Amino acid sequence: MRKYYIAFLLIVFIGTKSYSQNFDINLLQSINPTNPSAGYWQKTSSTAYAISVGIPASEFFIGWINKDKHLQNRAWETMGGLAINTVLVEALKYTVNRQRPYTQYPTLINPYNNSEIDKSFPSGHTSAAFSVATSLAIQYKKWYIVAPAYLWAGSVGYGRLYLGEHYPTDVIAGAAIGAGSAWLSHWINKKYFTRKLH
């Protein structure tokens, strides 16, 4: 009886994995055009790392100029989220070792640029963007900051699909890791460092 149970679990696992992979590639195909152009999605995608580093650097610089320790603390919190995010993303890329969709399905996916050699899962661009967007949402809580931040982060994620660089599950996981990293950094900052400013 036990061997039948194990066989059943294996069939379910393999079937679920196969279905999710088919869903992933089918959804990606519906988003990825035949000839991705260097338009909005490519330009937004290319801003992911520059803006992710530029925002906390700007916070820190302005805080330093104005001797504003709270703003400097916010910068450290945002950078902490990015650091946690980077460690998690790189560890998962190494562990999961998933090929890029244009490598796995060269006849189905049309990449804008197929020179990216790192692994596909999760999306580093998306995770960095969502880490910073979530840090801004936590710190400022103003709709005119939160809405543009998440619009930008969402555009980065969609751009990775449009350009054929990632599967949808790569982008979803990247967004979750980025947001989670920001919340973890906020919790660490609040528990261990914020009190020292008062």
Order of alpha helices (4+ residues) and beta strands (2+ residues): alpha-alpha-alpha-alpha-alpha-alpha-alpha-alpha
